[in-house]
Structure formats: structure tokens, C-alpha cells
Amino acid sequence: MYKVAIIGVGQTRFGEFADKGVKELFVEAFLEAINDVDKGIDPKEIEEAYIGNLGVGGIQLGNFSSMAVDQIGLHGIPATRVENACASSGFAFRSAVMAIMSGVCDVVLAGGVEKMTDIPRDKLRYWLGVSGDTEWERLAGMTFPGVYALMALRHMHQYGTKREHLAMVAVKNHKNGAQNPKAHFQRETTLERALNSPMVAYPLTIFDCCPVSDGASVAILCRADLAKKYTDTPIYVAGFGAGTDRLSLFEREDFTTLMSSVLAAKQAYKMAGIEPKDVDVAEVHDCFTIAEIIAYEDLGFCKKGEGAKLIEEGETEIGGRIPVNPSGGLKAKGHPIGATGTGQIYEIVKQLRDEAEKRSRQVSGAEIGLTHNVGGSGGTAVVHILRRG
Amino acid sequence: MVQLLFTYLGEGDFMEGKCGIVGYGVYIPRFRIKSEEYVKAWGIFAAPGVKEKAVAGFDEDPITMAIEASMNAINYAGIDATDINCVYFASSHPPYAEKLMSSTISTAIGAPSNIATSDFTSSTKAGTAAMLAALDFVASGRGDFALVVAADSPYADFKDFIEHRLGSGAVAFIIGKEDLIAFIEGIHSVSMEFFGERFRKSGEKFLRDLAIRSYAKYALNKIYITCVSELFRKVNRKPDDYKYAVFQQFDGRTPLEVALRLGFKPEQVTPTLLCTKIGDTGSASCLISLASILDAVNPNERILVASYGAGAGSDALSIVVTENIKKKKDFLTVGDYLEDKEYVDYLTYLKFKRGI
């Protein structure tokens, strides 16, 4: 099996763009990724594409991948739309990696795009709920924030996590996002403001919930032994893992953890031959602040139940023991569902190349990075470990 | 999305202050409903900044309100109805899709049969559009006095959030050449194609709202920034030159956001926000606010009025108050109408709106 390297990445700003649809966004990210390949690449060298998209709004449910490669001028190549809710492009990236490892392809595109701000709020609520169990969660009245609120309440009950800890995650991620020109929100916030903001689903306030965003991200991968032809700073895929969990919350034995994340992380660490403490920087899936705290535990950055302690001690700030979400995370950077996974790849690649923008967000000396992308309430999850050359 | 830009460049004598407002009057129905009544009924009141709103009675509509406002304006102007050469009526939600309503108003106030009339509709900028047309009428020499009256009592399906902010009110202006209490030093209009986030198809009873916030904001900002900056360039003014700035009041928050983006300060806008007390009065909104400002303003102060209509367009006027503003006494002010009120509950509201 071949090893895999990332030779170029691109990402649009995440946010609300009344004048850009899925096509414009995807093309923008693609062009940036092509131009990011520092020794140059002819787009026609790309042999296959995997593109993540949930299809919010129903704009192009069928043959999405065909539309996407058509727009970037690569019609003709095999293309697949990958859908695993919010983990869509994370899984698209994984498929691209495996296509190269297997020897079928040498150069592959992995990316994602989502357009979420062009439908009325009440229709959007429907689309946000489609990733839970339709019969027993969604049609029973469960909403996406509601599911994570239940996880938060249980975590608070079992481990003594407090609302303040959730707010600390929001404060940290907004502080990082404020320095990220590509983030949806570029304003800091305070603990008081986060705690006193309107309640969405107790105990989660609007500051505990990631926004609804438009955006796209693209990564170009190739066989590791061919990478130096394209760039002097290839970033290698050292390991990856993925998993699933019981879809509905009520079927799970313990919903203060995401089995899909735990399994994915274990696989990834084993393949990469590293331990959690070897990770220098991570982008985790903080669709809600509680999700980041749970992720600390699932990814082994701390013991089970001690996620709150980790954020309280400031260990996950830039400059801390294990910087998490230097981009601002889903909370501040935004969460265009299909684009988030490869958006995390974009950030880690930039960090490992020492190219983070603005420079104040750069984690110094980062050699090993981790991305953690979860679908919905944990039905699916995928972890990638990237390494500097 | 194709954007077609048509720019109307206002030219002519009235830009040099020869045309303007001789008199004005309003009519606001006495019934009011508080936001709390909506919370009791629906659990929420979805109109930020609106505390209570005016409700037209069961037997009132834009035409009846327009007649009242017109008579108040004629009284203020000190003219006779028979002096009027033109009646322009504006309403975004008129009782008829086809029937000359300006004729009903014109006849009811006692204006002569030899008169030019027209109805302006299809957006919340109909009021300012009618005013610009009235200014053209007088400036071109077609007549001495024009009556512009905007009246609206829009309604929407009771289960829709857009319904919460819809109020009722009417305002009339007498436009002329002499004894002006305020003259118009410059105007500008802008028109670009946007799908109306607020619309009603022919034959439909209820106002609809697409409720796509980012798109509505995009259209609003694009239109307003283009229109107001071009007006400023024409009359060589900047935000600080104005005592007050009136913007389209869909709620109590959006006009402030627009104003701040254009470089105005909150104190220039907050006093104009009548919607907090009477709700969204559609095409009458900007002009009713102008009337309430004229009640309080001093000579030589400047007022900006910039309307917005979905679909989309804007008319902006730069208005300068004259010494004559202080000469008028003994007329019904906006404040008088605001103070004369009687609260109704949600059930009565539904009856007045013919919902039950």
C-alpha cells in the first residue's frame, strides 16, 4: 500500500454569502487549492474526486459530485458525493486516501461544500435535524441542539462539568476565530456574555451552538513518493480511523462519550504509531461546546470525565499543552456541514507548514496534527493524523 | 442572479429649493395592541423593538384613513380643497387591486373634478414614490398644489411572524411652491432587481415573507448604500449635516443597523422610530416619521428620508426646514394621535382584522 501526502489546500471564508451558491463556493476553494501547490499542478492531473455535501435545502440531491467536478472543469473523472452528515468531507478525505493507498489513483481531490443560508429559518431547522434517527428522534420532536443538550446534562450530572466550562470553550474558540480571516465570527466574547445569552436547549445557549454557515474546502492528495514533484512542503497522512455508533441517543449505553470517536481515534493512533500525548495541535468537532469537552476525553487528551478540567486549566489554548481548534473550531470558524471535515484538514496543513494566518494563531513547532470530524450526534466519526515531512 | 441597475437622476428647479412641503397631517387609528397580547396568544412577539402597534378599526381601511390625514394636511396648509390640482395616493396593501382609490379620496375631501389623480402601490416605497411624483407635478408647472397621501394597514396570515409587526396609519402632504415649511434640496432613486423577500402575488390576500435573513440584509444594504451615497454626492452632504435620518421601519432594529452602516449616529435615528408605537405602516412609514419629526424640528435643520421597497428600490430626499415651520399653531400633531389610544386584546384584534 502506498503512503499519502497532501500537496495543496484551499478554503473559502465560512459565513453568510447572499451572492454565492454551492457552485461559486466550491470553485473558489478549488482554485485556492490548485494555487496552493507551490511547484504548480495541472488540474487535469487530478484523477478522481470525493466531495462531501449533506444537501441542505435540497438544491442538488442527485449527482452532486458530477455537478461539482463539472464546475471545476474536470468533468470526465470519476466522482463521488460522500455523505455522513457533518463528517461528510472527513470521510471524503478518507476515501481519497484509500484510493491512493490502494494504488488505483496517484492524484485525488477531496473536498466539501455546503450552502445553508439561503432558506428560511423554519425550513433550516428541518434540515439540521435530518442526521438523527428519523422515526424515533426527529419525528418525536428532537432537535439537533436538543440531542447535544441531553449529552451535556448527563456529562454535568456524571462528572460535575458546569455551564461555565461550556462557556470557556466558547470564549477560547471565539478568541481564536477573531484572529482567523476565514472564520465566520471574528469577534471575541466574554464568559458573562456567553452564559447570559439566550437559551436554545438547556443548558446550551446560542453561544454554545455553532452557527449556520456557507463555505467550501478542498485538499489535493497524491502518492507520497510523488509529492516532492509538486511541493517542498508535503504533509503526510500518518494514520486515520473511522467508526460508527448507535444512531439514536437512547440506544447508547453511555452518551457522555461518542463510541464512533473513540474507535476512530484508536485506529488512527495505532496506524500512525503514536499516542495522544504526541499530538501537537488538533481540530476537533465542536458543533456544540459540550462536544469539544467530550472530544478531549474520546481522543485521549485527558481521562474520561476530566474534559472540563482540561479547558479550565487552559491546556487547550494556543500555547497550552494541547492546542485545540486554533481556527476557532466549528463554534467561531463556522460549520458549513459538508465543508467542515476538509476545512479541518486545511487548518492542520497550514499549522504543520507553519503558515497559519494570522501568525498569532500559529502553534509553534507543530509536527503532528489531528483532525476529528463527527457526523450528527455521533453516528459516524473519522480521525486523521497528519505529519510534517 | 442578474442585477439590473436603473438610476433616476433628479433634475430641475425643485432641486434648488423651489418646491416643497406647504402642510402635512397624519391619521393614526386609536386602537392599540401591546406586544404582551401576542406573547399570550403565540408565546412570542416577533417584531424586535416594537412595543405596541396601531390597529385600524373594523370599519377603517387605507382609504378612510387617507381621507382623515388629507383633511388634516389641508387644514395645516391653510388652503382650500378646491385649490388642489393633483391627488396621489400610495398604499402597499390597498383595498382594491383595480379601482381608482385616489378618486374616492379626492371626491371625499372636496377637491375639484378637474384634477390629476393616480394610485401608487406594490411596495413599501410607494409613499416616497408618490411624493417624488407630486414634486415633479408642481415643479413642472402643471399645478400649484399637489396632495400626496400614503396610507397602509397591511395584513398577513396570523400564523406568520411577519404579521406581528404590521400596524396602521396614514399621512398626507400638501406640496407647493410658496410659503414652504420645508424645501427639498435634492433627491435620488435607485432600482435593482432582487426577488422580493416581502411580497404578495395578484389575488393573494396575505403579505408573505421569504424569511431569508442574509438575502434580505444583502438587498437592503446594497440598495441603501447605493442610493444614499449618490444623494450625498449630488447635494454635497454627509451624515453629520442631518439632524434626523428616516429609514424604512420594518421593525425597531433594522433602521438602526442600516443607519450605522451609512455613518449616522443612533441619536439621529432613534427619535424617528415611530414603529415602536404604531408598528410597520408600510408605504406610510417613512412619511409618518417625517411628519412626527416636522412636529419637533427647528428652522434650517436637515432631514434625510430614504425609503425601501422589496424587489427592490429606494427613494431618498434631502429636506431642509424653513423659518415658516414655527408659524403654524393649532393643528393635530402626531403626538396628539399617539396619545389618543385605547388598548384592545388579541381576540378583538382578530375581529378587527377580519380573522374570525
Interface residues (C-beta under 8 A of the other chain):
Chain A: E16 F17 A18 D19 T117 D118 I119 P120 R121 D122
Chain B: M1 L210 A211 I212 R213 S214 Y215 K217 Y218 A219
